[in-house]
Each structure stands twice: as C-alpha cells, then as structure tokens.
Amino acid sequence: MPATRNRPSQLSVLRYGAFVSRTAEQRVTSYAPTVRNLVHDHFGRRPLGAVTIILTKPRLLLSLANEAQGEAAGVPENTWKSVGVQQSIIGKPTDFRVATVIAPKGAMWMLINAPKMRDPKQLKLSLLRGFVEVDQLIRSGARDNRVAWVRHEMKVNPLSKRQANKLQAQILADGAEAERITADLARRM
C-alpha cells in the first residue's frame, strides 16, 4: 500500500512503481488544486475530503484498486489479493486513464495511468473526471453503495440479481453524469 498521510481536505500526489515520470508528478501537483477548486465551485458542496492521487503503471492499477476498495469494504485480504479478482470500475488497465476508488479511513484514491498522461490537456481532463467522481462518492449513500458493489464483485457478500442490476444501473448513471459534467467543465479550463 502506498504510504499516505492524509488529513481531511488534504491532497497528496504519489508515484507508485518503478519508472513513473517525475514530470508527470510535477504536472499533477501543479494542476490538481486548480481542477479540484473548479469542481468544488461547480457543485458547491462540502469539501471534497482526503484525496490521494496515485500515478502508476497499468500492471499495478488493478492490484491498487483491489487493495484500496477491498480494505475499505472490509473484504478479507486473501480475497482481494487473489489474482482472478477483476473490478468493473477499472475495466482493462491498458485502456483506462483515471478511476476514483474508495480507500480505508474514509479517504479516496484517484488512480492515474501514468503512461497515458503525456499530454498536459489529457492530464487536466483526467484530473477533472477524477474529481467529479470524488464529488459523486461524497454524496449521501454513495460510499455505502460502492462498498456493497465491491463486496458483490469480490464474492464476499453477493447481491441478489435485482439488487445487483439496480446498483449497476446507478453506477452506469453516475458514469454518464460524470462524462457530461466533465465535458461541461472542460470548456471552463
């Protein structure tokens, strides 16, 4: 697990894994506060909370997502460390650019595929999408829904077909909303 020293409303940027660019880390460090403020001003909700942005390689994305969400959802370690656990929130790690996942102690991790972030404009858009997802996860009941979905996907506490379909529909609706809001906010950057 990457070391984090989060306090409420703190923003941390970490590189995780060998050969993750220092330039990308510097760019994220400089862009993230501005993008975070843009999202916060748009929604006007309470502070976005503790967010750790982790720049990493595609092969480490799934294990980091499993670790963060598995621990946050109370899934036994041997389950989330299993090689076969695949989370739909990540999809194919080679195609993916950014995903926001719940982490232990009420924090959130924004996982960024570092090799996909060579273009500064793409990096800003990815950060924008990530912070929109952070805002969605601080909504009432959203974290509980994510915990239920993680437990379902890791087969610790499977949901009924009806419950799973309802939760999956909510996740898809949140994804569509995040896409729309990201496109709207991108015009302001």
Secondary structure, DSSP 8 states (H G I E B T S, - for coil): -------TT-EEEEEESTT--HHHHHHHHHHHHHHHHHHHHHH--S----EEEEEE-HHHHHHHHHHHHHHHTT--HHHHT-TT---TTT--TTT--EEEEE-GGG-EEEEEEGGG--SHHHHHHHHHHHHHHHHHHTSTTHHHHHHHHHHHHTTSS---HHHHHHHHHHHHHHHHHHHHHHHHHHTT-
